[in-house]
Amino acid sequence: MNSNLSLKYIFFIVTIIASFTAKTALGQDTIRPKQVIKERLIVPFGTLVKMKVEIVDGAELNDKAHQASFLFSIKSVDSILLPKPILIEFKDETGNFPVDDFELYKYLYGKKTGTISSKESEKMKKKYAGKEFNIVGYETGEFTGIPDGYFKYQPVRQDYGFHFRHYIIVVADLTKKTE
């Protein structure tokens, strides 16, 4: 009877070792530490939520990457006030939230333009940046940028290092119109 228990114990240990070996043999990266992609909102990726957001002019961030764009500063999610606003990029499916100066020009004046003077840009931004809106949207993201070693094979060009970029997809504008 002891030998039967010993065989079960040995089988259990061998199964655990084989399971671990199979995971590493099938391509699990054991050299680099695992990188976990985590949501920035308080809900899982792809969850539709109501948010109170403020439009932020990227030029005010002293961040070259966002100089010509607008971002959201998320104040609350499903009526839960956030302890610290979340600054995040966005994509708009409603037509109500321009992401850059050229989209803002078209939104405000109903036509496209090829150039915008700095004076016109400042005038437009005063009508948009700093305004708060109530929206419905969800957090998603994508990998972007250039991985290490890329320029051994391709010409050097300006870009970001390989990373995961978070953003909000706006699906509805719930803001009350007071015009």
C-alpha atoms as an extended CHARMM CRD file, in Angstrom:
* protein
*
       179  EXT
         1         1  MET       CA              0.0000000000        0.0000000000        0.0000000000  PROA      1               0.0000000000
         2         2  ASN       CA              2.9220000000        2.3630000000        0.7270000000  PROA      2               0.0000000000
         3         3  SER       CA              4.3770000000        1.6730000000       -2.6940000000  PROA      3               0.0000000000
         4         4  ASN       CA              1.0240000000        2.6000000000       -4.2780000000  PROA      4               0.0000000000
         5         5  LEU       CA              1.0310000000        5.9440000000       -2.3980000000  PROA      5               0.0000000000
         6         6  SER       CA              4.6630000000        6.5270000000       -3.3690000000  PROA      6               0.0000000000
         7         7  LEU       CA              3.8610000000        5.9180000000       -7.0430000000  PROA      7               0.0000000000
         8         8  LYS       CA              1.0000000000        8.4430000000       -6.9010000000  PROA      8               0.0000000000
         9         9  TYR       CA              3.3120000000       10.9780000000       -5.2410000000  PROA      9               0.0000000000
        10        10  ILE       CA              6.0250000000       10.4490000000       -7.8620000000  PROA      10              0.0000000000
        11        11  PHE       CA              3.4530000000       10.7090000000      -10.6760000000  PROA      11              0.0000000000
        12        12  PHE       CA              2.1630000000       13.9840000000       -9.1720000000  PROA      12              0.0000000000
        13        13  ILE       CA              5.6690000000       15.4900000000       -8.9750000000  PROA      13              0.0000000000
        14        14  VAL       CA              6.5480000000       14.3770000000      -12.5190000000  PROA      14              0.0000000000
        15        15  THR       CA              3.2860000000       15.8830000000      -13.8190000000  PROA      15              0.0000000000
        16        16  ILE       CA              4.0880000000       19.2520000000      -12.2240000000  PROA      16              0.0000000000
        17        17  ILE       CA              7.6270000000       19.2570000000      -13.6170000000  PROA      17              0.0000000000
        18        18  ALA       CA              6.3910000000       18.2490000000      -17.0920000000  PROA      18              0.0000000000
        19        19  SER       CA              3.7680000000       20.9660000000      -16.9910000000  PROA      19              0.0000000000
        20        20  PHE       CA              6.3740000000       23.6140000000      -16.1320000000  PROA      20              0.0000000000
        21        21  THR       CA              8.7900000000       22.3040000000      -18.7870000000  PROA      21              0.0000000000
        22        22  ALA       CA              6.0560000000       22.3290000000      -21.4570000000  PROA      22              0.0000000000
        23        23  LYS       CA              5.2100000000       25.9520000000      -20.7230000000  PROA      23              0.0000000000
        24        24  THR       CA              8.8120000000       27.0920000000      -21.0720000000  PROA      24              0.0000000000
        25        25  ALA       CA              9.4930000000       24.8740000000      -24.0840000000  PROA      25              0.0000000000
        26        26  LEU       CA              6.5120000000       26.2540000000      -25.9940000000  PROA      26              0.0000000000
        27        27  GLY       CA              7.9760000000       29.7160000000      -26.2160000000  PROA      27              0.0000000000
        28        28  GLN       CA              7.3740000000       31.3610000000      -22.8670000000  PROA      28              0.0000000000
        29        29  ASP       CA              9.9970000000       34.0510000000      -22.4640000000  PROA      29              0.0000000000
        30        30  THR       CA             12.0310000000       33.0380000000      -19.4190000000  PROA      30              0.0000000000
        31        31  ILE       CA             14.8040000000       35.5920000000      -19.9820000000  PROA      31              0.0000000000
        32        32  ARG       CA             12.8870000000       38.8570000000      -19.7140000000  PROA      32              0.0000000000
        33        33  PRO       CA             10.4810000000       39.6050000000      -16.8980000000  PROA      33              0.0000000000
        34        34  LYS       CA              6.8300000000       39.3960000000      -17.8680000000  PROA      34              0.0000000000
        35        35  GLN       CA              5.2520000000       42.6770000000      -18.8910000000  PROA      35              0.0000000000
        36        36  VAL       CA              1.6400000000       42.9930000000      -17.8760000000  PROA      36              0.0000000000
        37        37  ILE       CA             -0.6010000000       45.2930000000      -19.8650000000  PROA      37              0.0000000000
        38        38  LYS       CA             -3.0250000000       46.7830000000      -17.4010000000  PROA      38              0.0000000000
        39        39  GLU       CA             -5.9750000000       49.0780000000      -17.8800000000  PROA      39              0.0000000000
        40        40  ARG       CA             -5.6280000000       52.6970000000      -16.8500000000  PROA      40              0.0000000000
        41        41  LEU       CA             -9.3380000000       53.0250000000      -16.0860000000  PROA      41              0.0000000000
        42        42  ILE       CA            -10.9760000000       51.2810000000      -13.1370000000  PROA      42              0.0000000000
        43        43  VAL       CA            -12.7920000000       48.8430000000      -15.4470000000  PROA      43              0.0000000000
        44        44  PRO       CA            -11.5260000000       46.1290000000      -17.8460000000  PROA      44              0.0000000000
        45        45  PHE       CA            -10.5100000000       46.9560000000      -21.4310000000  PROA      45              0.0000000000
        46        46  GLY       CA            -13.5110000000       47.1310000000      -23.7560000000  PROA      46              0.0000000000
        47        47  THR       CA            -16.0570000000       47.9720000000      -21.0440000000  PROA      47              0.0000000000
        48        48  LEU       CA            -18.4630000000       50.7560000000      -22.0480000000  PROA      48              0.0000000000
        49        49  VAL       CA            -18.6440000000       53.3580000000      -19.2820000000  PROA      49              0.0000000000
        50        50  LYS       CA            -19.8790000000       56.8950000000      -18.7830000000  PROA      50              0.0000000000
        51        51  MET       CA            -17.0560000000       59.3510000000      -18.1880000000  PROA      51              0.0000000000
        52        52  LYS       CA            -16.6850000000       63.0050000000      -17.3430000000  PROA      52              0.0000000000
        53        53  VAL       CA            -13.7480000000       64.3190000000      -19.3620000000  PROA      53              0.0000000000
        54        54  GLU       CA            -11.9830000000       67.6150000000      -19.8690000000  PROA      54              0.0000000000
        55        55  ILE       CA            -10.2660000000       68.4710000000      -23.1560000000  PROA      55              0.0000000000
        56        56  VAL       CA             -6.5320000000       69.0930000000      -22.7130000000  PROA      56              0.0000000000
        57        57  ASP       CA             -4.4030000000       70.9470000000      -25.2590000000  PROA      57              0.0000000000
        58        58  GLY       CA             -1.3660000000       68.7210000000      -25.8640000000  PROA      58              0.0000000000
        59        59  ALA       CA              0.7950000000       71.8150000000      -26.5180000000  PROA      59              0.0000000000
        60        60  GLU       CA              0.5040000000       72.6950000000      -22.8180000000  PROA      60              0.0000000000
        61        61  LEU       CA              2.0570000000       69.3960000000      -21.7190000000  PROA      61              0.0000000000
        62        62  ASN       CA              5.6310000000       70.2450000000      -22.7660000000  PROA      62              0.0000000000
        63        63  ASP       CA              5.5770000000       66.8920000000      -24.5050000000  PROA      63              0.0000000000
        64        64  LYS       CA              6.6570000000       66.8380000000      -28.1450000000  PROA      64              0.0000000000
        65        65  ALA       CA              4.5770000000       63.7280000000      -28.8380000000  PROA      65              0.0000000000
        66        66  HSD       CA              1.2900000000       65.4970000000      -28.0860000000  PROA      66              0.0000000000
        67        67  GLN       CA              2.0990000000       69.0230000000      -29.2650000000  PROA      67              0.0000000000
        68        68  ALA       CA             -0.4640000000       69.1420000000      -32.0530000000  PROA      68              0.0000000000
        69        69  SER       CA             -3.1830000000       67.0360000000      -30.4620000000  PROA      69              0.0000000000
        70        70  PHE       CA             -5.8700000000       67.0440000000      -27.8030000000  PROA      70              0.0000000000
        71        71  LEU       CA             -6.2220000000       64.5300000000      -24.9820000000  PROA      71              0.0000000000
        72        72  PHE       CA             -8.8170000000       63.6880000000      -22.3660000000  PROA      72              0.0000000000
        73        73  SER       CA             -8.3430000000       64.2920000000      -18.6870000000  PROA      73              0.0000000000
        74        74  ILE       CA            -10.7950000000       61.7620000000      -17.2530000000  PROA      74              0.0000000000
        75        75  LYS       CA            -12.3760000000       63.0810000000      -14.0480000000  PROA      75              0.0000000000
        76        76  SER       CA            -14.8790000000       60.3000000000      -13.2720000000  PROA      76              0.0000000000
        77        77  VAL       CA            -15.8790000000       56.8470000000      -14.4850000000  PROA      77              0.0000000000
        78        78  ASP       CA            -19.5060000000       55.7230000000      -14.0360000000  PROA      78              0.0000000000
        79        79  SER       CA            -20.0190000000       58.5680000000      -11.5240000000  PROA      79              0.0000000000
        80        80  ILE       CA            -17.0070000000       57.4750000000       -9.4450000000  PROA      80              0.0000000000
        81        81  LEU       CA            -14.7540000000       60.4890000000       -8.9650000000  PROA      81              0.0000000000
        82        82  LEU       CA            -11.1370000000       59.5280000000       -9.6200000000  PROA      82              0.0000000000
        83        83  PRO       CA             -8.5780000000       60.5100000000       -6.9520000000  PROA      83              0.0000000000
        84        84  LYS       CA             -6.2990000000       61.7620000000       -9.7320000000  PROA      84              0.0000000000
        85        85  PRO       CA             -7.4970000000       62.5140000000      -13.2950000000  PROA      85              0.0000000000
        86        86  ILE       CA             -6.2470000000       60.1360000000      -15.9910000000  PROA      86              0.0000000000
        87        87  LEU       CA             -4.6160000000       61.8380000000      -18.9880000000  PROA      87              0.0000000000
        88        88  ILE       CA             -5.1640000000       59.7150000000      -22.1020000000  PROA      88              0.0000000000
        89        89  GLU       CA             -5.3970000000       59.9190000000      -25.8880000000  PROA      89              0.0000000000
        90        90  PHE       CA             -8.7230000000       59.2930000000      -27.5990000000  PROA      90              0.0000000000
        91        91  LYS       CA            -10.3610000000       58.4220000000      -30.8990000000  PROA      91              0.0000000000
        92        92  ASP       CA            -13.8060000000       59.7720000000      -31.6800000000  PROA      92              0.0000000000
        93        93  GLU       CA            -16.6640000000       57.9130000000      -33.3900000000  PROA      93              0.0000000000
        94        94  THR       CA            -19.2490000000       60.6710000000      -32.8040000000  PROA      94              0.0000000000
        95        95  GLY       CA            -17.8100000000       63.5690000000      -34.8060000000  PROA      95              0.0000000000
        96        96  ASN       CA            -17.9520000000       65.8030000000      -31.7100000000  PROA      96              0.0000000000
        97        97  PHE       CA            -14.3870000000       65.5170000000      -30.4140000000  PROA      97              0.0000000000
        98        98  PRO       CA            -11.5750000000       66.6740000000      -32.7150000000  PROA      98              0.0000000000
        99        99  VAL       CA             -8.1850000000       65.1430000000      -31.9060000000  PROA      99              0.0000000000
       100       100  ASP       CA             -5.9950000000       67.8170000000      -33.5350000000  PROA      100             0.0000000000
       101       101  ASP       CA             -6.0270000000       71.4150000000      -34.8350000000  PROA      101             0.0000000000
       102       102  PHE       CA             -7.0920000000       70.4620000000      -38.3680000000  PROA      102             0.0000000000
       103       103  GLU       CA            -10.0580000000       68.4040000000      -37.1530000000  PROA      103             0.0000000000
       104       104  LEU       CA            -10.9710000000       71.2550000000      -34.8020000000  PROA      104             0.0000000000
       105       105  TYR       CA            -10.9110000000       73.7330000000      -37.6920000000  PROA      105             0.0000000000
       106       106  LYS       CA            -13.2430000000       71.5010000000      -39.7220000000  PROA      106             0.0000000000
       107       107  TYR       CA            -15.5100000000       70.9710000000      -36.6850000000  PROA      107             0.0000000000
       108       108  LEU       CA            -15.7940000000       74.7060000000      -35.9500000000  PROA      108             0.0000000000
       109       109  TYR       CA            -15.9870000000       76.0930000000      -39.5090000000  PROA      109             0.0000000000
       110       110  GLY       CA            -17.4000000000       73.1700000000      -41.5020000000  PROA      110             0.0000000000
       111       111  LYS       CA            -14.5590000000       73.0360000000      -44.0140000000  PROA      111             0.0000000000
       112       112  LYS       CA            -11.0270000000       71.7080000000      -44.3430000000  PROA      112             0.0000000000
       113       113  THR       CA             -7.9200000000       73.8590000000      -44.4400000000  PROA      113             0.0000000000
       114       114  GLY       CA             -4.3370000000       73.2570000000      -45.4680000000  PROA      114             0.0000000000
       115       115  THR       CA             -2.7780000000       75.6970000000      -43.0170000000  PROA      115             0.0000000000
       116       116  ILE       CA             -3.6620000000       77.2370000000      -39.6830000000  PROA      116             0.0000000000
       117       117  SER       CA             -1.8840000000       80.3030000000      -38.3280000000  PROA      117             0.0000000000
       118       118  SER       CA             -0.7690000000       80.2510000000      -34.7120000000  PROA      118             0.0000000000
       119       119  LYS       CA             -3.1930000000       83.1270000000      -34.0160000000  PROA      119             0.0000000000
       120       120  GLU       CA             -6.1060000000       81.1300000000      -35.4820000000  PROA      120             0.0000000000
       121       121  SER       CA             -4.9950000000       78.0190000000      -33.6200000000  PROA      121             0.0000000000
       122       122  GLU       CA             -5.0330000000       79.8570000000      -30.2860000000  PROA      122             0.0000000000
       123       123  LYS       CA             -8.4620000000       81.3360000000      -31.0500000000  PROA      123             0.0000000000
       124       124  MET       CA             -9.8870000000       77.8760000000      -31.8550000000  PROA      124             0.0000000000
       125       125  LYS       CA             -8.3250000000       76.2010000000      -28.8280000000  PROA      125             0.0000000000
       126       126  LYS       CA            -10.0400000000       78.7010000000      -26.4970000000  PROA      126             0.0000000000
       127       127  LYS       CA            -13.3830000000       77.3560000000      -27.7460000000  PROA      127             0.0000000000
       128       128  TYR       CA            -12.4100000000       73.7270000000      -27.0640000000  PROA      128             0.0000000000
       129       129  ALA       CA             -9.5570000000       73.1380000000      -24.6020000000  PROA      129             0.0000000000
       130       130  GLY       CA            -10.6190000000       73.1790000000      -20.9630000000  PROA      130             0.0000000000
       131       131  LYS       CA            -14.2420000000       72.3020000000      -21.7480000000  PROA      131             0.0000000000
       132       132  GLU       CA            -15.8560000000       69.3750000000      -19.8960000000  PROA      132             0.0000000000
       133       133  PHE       CA            -18.0490000000       66.7460000000      -21.5130000000  PROA      133             0.0000000000
       134       134  ASN       CA            -19.9930000000       63.6600000000      -20.4930000000  PROA      134             0.0000000000
       135       135  ILE       CA            -19.2780000000       60.7680000000      -22.8180000000  PROA      135             0.0000000000
       136       136  VAL       CA            -19.6930000000       57.0360000000      -23.2200000000  PROA      136             0.0000000000
       137       137  GLY       CA            -16.5900000000       55.1900000000      -24.2900000000  PROA      137             0.0000000000
       138       138  TYR       CA            -14.2010000000       52.3720000000      -23.5920000000  PROA      138             0.0000000000
       139       139  GLU       CA            -10.4970000000       51.9020000000      -23.0900000000  PROA      139             0.0000000000
       140       140  THR       CA             -8.4850000000       49.9680000000      -25.6260000000  PROA      140             0.0000000000
       141       141  GLY       CA             -4.9700000000       50.1550000000      -27.0260000000  PROA      141             0.0000000000
       142       142  GLU       CA             -2.3820000000       48.8720000000      -29.4210000000  PROA      142             0.0000000000
       143       143  PHE       CA              1.2890000000       48.0970000000      -29.7190000000  PROA      143             0.0000000000
       144       144  THR       CA              3.1950000000       50.7590000000      -31.6180000000  PROA      144             0.0000000000
       145       145  GLY       CA              6.7210000000       52.0110000000      -32.1720000000  PROA      145             0.0000000000
       146       146  ILE       CA              9.9690000000       50.4560000000      -33.2970000000  PROA      146             0.0000000000
       147       147  PRO       CA             11.5470000000       47.4710000000      -31.5140000000  PROA      147             0.0000000000
       148       148  ASP       CA             15.2080000000       47.2770000000      -30.5120000000  PROA      148             0.0000000000
       149       149  GLY       CA             17.4560000000       46.2860000000      -33.4110000000  PROA      149             0.0000000000
       150       150  TYR       CA             15.0630000000       47.5320000000      -36.1170000000  PROA      150             0.0000000000
       151       151  PHE       CA             17.6050000000       49.9270000000      -37.6390000000  PROA      151             0.0000000000
       152       152  LYS       CA             20.0170000000       47.0940000000      -38.4080000000  PROA      152             0.0000000000
       153       153  TYR       CA             17.6420000000       46.2180000000      -41.2490000000  PROA      153             0.0000000000
       154       154  GLN       CA             15.8050000000       49.4310000000      -42.1350000000  PROA      154             0.0000000000
       155       155  PRO       CA             16.8220000000       53.0830000000      -42.6040000000  PROA      155             0.0000000000
       156       156  VAL       CA             16.8610000000       55.2270000000      -39.4740000000  PROA      156             0.0000000000
       157       157  ARG       CA             13.7360000000       57.3250000000      -38.9880000000  PROA      157             0.0000000000
       158       158  GLN       CA             12.1090000000       59.1800000000      -36.1560000000  PROA      158             0.0000000000
       159       159  ASP       CA              9.6570000000       57.1500000000      -34.0910000000  PROA      159             0.0000000000
       160       160  TYR       CA              9.0450000000       55.8960000000      -30.5590000000  PROA      160             0.0000000000
       161       161  GLY       CA             10.3640000000       52.7890000000      -28.8990000000  PROA      161             0.0000000000
       162       162  PHE       CA              8.0860000000       49.7500000000      -29.0520000000  PROA      162             0.0000000000
       163       163  HSD       CA              5.3370000000       50.0650000000      -26.4360000000  PROA      163             0.0000000000
       164       164  PHE       CA              1.6340000000       49.6670000000      -25.6990000000  PROA      164             0.0000000000
       165       165  ARG       CA             -0.4600000000       52.8170000000      -26.2250000000  PROA      165             0.0000000000
       166       166  HSD       CA             -3.7200000000       53.2440000000      -24.2870000000  PROA      166             0.0000000000
       167       167  TYR       CA             -6.6020000000       55.3170000000      -25.6280000000  PROA      167             0.0000000000
       168       168  ILE       CA            -10.3390000000       55.8670000000      -25.2750000000  PROA      168             0.0000000000
       169       169  ILE       CA            -12.8480000000       55.2060000000      -28.0690000000  PROA      169             0.0000000000
       170       170  VAL       CA            -15.7280000000       57.7150000000      -27.7610000000  PROA      170             0.0000000000
       171       171  VAL       CA            -19.0570000000       56.2040000000      -28.8470000000  PROA      171             0.0000000000
       172       172  ALA       CA            -21.5280000000       58.7940000000      -27.5100000000  PROA      172             0.0000000000
       173       173  ASP       CA            -21.6710000000       62.4050000000      -26.3350000000  PROA      173             0.0000000000
       174       174  LEU       CA            -24.0740000000       62.7510000000      -23.3970000000  PROA      174             0.0000000000
       175       175  THR       CA            -23.3350000000       66.4100000000      -22.7810000000  PROA      175             0.0000000000
       176       176  LYS       CA            -26.4290000000       68.5630000000      -22.5000000000  PROA      176             0.0000000000
       177       177  LYS       CA            -26.4840000000       71.1580000000      -25.2650000000  PROA      177             0.0000000000
       178       178  THR       CA            -27.0910000000       74.6580000000      -23.8260000000  PROA      178             0.0000000000
       179       179  GLU       CA            -27.0990000000       76.7030000000      -27.0240000000  PROA      179             0.0000000000
